[in-house]
Amino acid sequence: MIPTWNFHSAGQLIFGWGARKRLGYLAQLAGRRKVLLVSDPNLVRVGMVDEIAGLLNNAGMTVDIFDQSEAEPSLMVAEAAAAQAREFRPDAILGLGGGSNIDLAKMTAVLSTYGGDPRQYFGWDQVPGPVTPLVALPTTAGTGSEVSQSSVLTDTEANLKVSMLSNFLRPTLALVDPELTVSCPKQVTADSGIDALTHAVEGFLARDYTELEIARDATTPYAGSNPLVDTFAEQAIRLVGNYLTRAVEDGSDREAREQMALAATLGGLAFSNGGVAVVHALEYPIGGAVHCSHGAGNGLLLPYVMRYNLAVRRDKIARIGHWLNPALLAASTDEAAEGAIEAVEQLKLRIGIPAKLSAWGVTEEMIPQLAAKSFGITRLMTMNPRTPSEADLREILKAAL
């Protein structure tokens, strides 16, 4: 079989300061009349929900608001949002906020279109067809959900973060306005920013598209590392290295906010096409168990998984070292690869991401169950460049403990 690769994005992406102000015109152009706005109490409090609803109202649209989203939203919240959508019957659903709100909007679109239990859509390609058109306005710079095909929620009964993946979940319109991130709190900026780095690194290090055996009539959640994925990943990694610390230290730094918003979108394009792997597989059960944020969990685990992958991705990890620390350009491949891992560790330290899982209450007794749950996420195991055993996962967790 001749290897090929493909690439997907949002239907339309608009980026820049004040991009949100085009929302009413673009929604009107698309023939929208009724919009369900999915957001959370914090964005209601700061007036952002009213502002965005006003843009739609001024363009002649009727807006209904679901404002009960939460960090790492539960399936119960998704069902409540879907019930409101079914009653309102919108012709577009808008996710305003961080990745959690946009992911909730995605599940709301699925449930309001097809009904059923959220669990029936977990995994890859379980969404039967097109959903209510999605619009995304991110207020954090991290998840890349505005361009991705995934929605991550929390199954509180199983103590596990779960994901739904389908190209039907890519928003038809993404408006990335760095101005919306200026009010993002310091720790949320840090957690979401390290998430963007994780997305870019995992997409860059993913199994190469030439190594994947995909039938011509099959669809897959990820297409593997390819030239376009690598291009977006490189730029995202460079931007995070240059601007994340600045954005955390001074939220009013416009250049840092703009470049981190770009890094998040580029990272989203990279990972949602190339893939994510062991970092995400390990984070899902950890996040479900100790309720750390998705971004912080990914960021904590990232250097430990990079070290595990050194055996098969030394050259690429060395290139990451060059992008994060130009002083490593003159170093040997081995030195630059070690320098890349050290650069991620130092970035974590600067922005307040814990160095070890024990800071969140993870214990050695928890490791076997966490590793077993992670190992069961086969689509992520498959994308890792080095195929792990369950014992390997236990060793990574012990190193991170």
C-alpha positions, 0 to 999 in steps of 0.5 A: 500500500502506498502511504498517504496522509491527510489533514483536517481543520475547522471550516473557517478560522479567523484569528486576530485582535477583535476577531469576535466582532465579526461573529454577528456578520458571519453568523448572519451570512451563514443564515443562522437565526437561533444560537445556543451559547454554552459557557460558564458562570465565571464568564457570565460574571465578567460580562463576556457572555453578555458581550458575545450574546449582544453581538448575535442579538444585534445581528438579528439572532435569538440567543439562549444561554447555557451557563453551567459549564465547569472545569472538566465537565461531567456527563451530567452537565452535558445531558443538562445542556443537551436538554436545553438545546432540544427545547430551544432547537438552535441552528448553531451552538457556540462554545465560549470559554476554555476547552471545557466549554467548547468540548461541552458544546460539541457533546451538546451538539451531538446529543441534541442532534441524535439523542441517546446516552453520552457514553455511546459516542465515546471513542472514534467515529461513533457520531453517525453524521453531521451535528448542529453547526458549531462555533468556537470562541476560545478564552484560553490558549491551550486546548486547540478545541476550536480546530480539533475533532475531539471532546473530553468530558469526565465520567464521574462514575468511572473516575475517568476522563473520556473522549469523543472523536469525530471529524463532525465535531470540528467547528464550522467557524473558529474565532480566535481573538487574543483579547479574550485571553487577557483576563485569563487567570495566571494558573489557567494561563499556565495550565492551558499553555503547557497543554498547547506544548504537549499537543505540539510535542506529541503530534511531532513525535507521533508514529509517522504516517508511513508506519501506519497501515490504514485501509483505503476505505477506513477512517482513523482518529489520527493520521500520524506525523507528516510534513504539515503536522510537523510544520505546525508543531514546530512553530507551536513549540517555538512560540510556547518556549518564547512566550508562555512564561511571559504570558503567565508573569504578565497577563497584560502582555499583548504580544505574549497573549497573541503568540500563545493564542496562535500556539494553541491553535497551531498545536490543536491543528498538529495533534488533532491530525498527527495524534496524541499518545502516552502523555494523554493516555496517562493523564485521563485516569490521573485527572479522573482520580485526583481532579487535576486540570487536563493541561497541568496533568499533561504538562507534568507527565510530558518530560517523563514520556519524552524520556521514555521515547528517547530510544526511538525519537532522539533526533526529533527530541533534539530538534525540540531542544533547539527550538526551546533553547537556541543555546543547544544548536551547537550541542550534540544530538544526545546533549540537545535531546537531554536539553529538551527534556530539561527545558520542559522541566524548567518551564514547568518550574517557572509557571507553577506546574508540579514536578511530581504526581505526589503533589496531587496525592497520587500514591504508589498503590494507585499506579497499577490501576492507573497504568491499566486504565491507560493501557486500555486506551488503545488508540493512544497506545497505537500512536506512540512512537515506541509501543509501550507495555503496561509495565512500561506505563507503570515505570513512567508513573513511578518516575513521575511520582 
